[in-house]
Amino acid sequence: MAKRFRELRERLLRAGVAPRHVRRYLTELREHCADLTAEEMRAGRNRTEAEAAALERLGSVEELARTMIARQE
């Protein structure tokens, strides 16, 4: 999970997104991912399965980066 967020961070910074916006976005994504993981665990998945399912639900690094880059003002 951490690798995916590091990759996203680097992608956003290279695209010119301000570091403070990158930090905020990653914080929001980590919190959302934790919520999704907990939801998957309540549904009966073990931690590894739940984290994988949560990351799948969040989307790929490419999708997440595109979303943030498109929001840039």
Summary of the structure (lengths in Angstrom):
residues: 73
radius of gyration: 12.9
end to end distance: 28.1
largest distance: 41.2
contacts: 185
relative contact order: 0.17
helix: 82%
strand: 0%
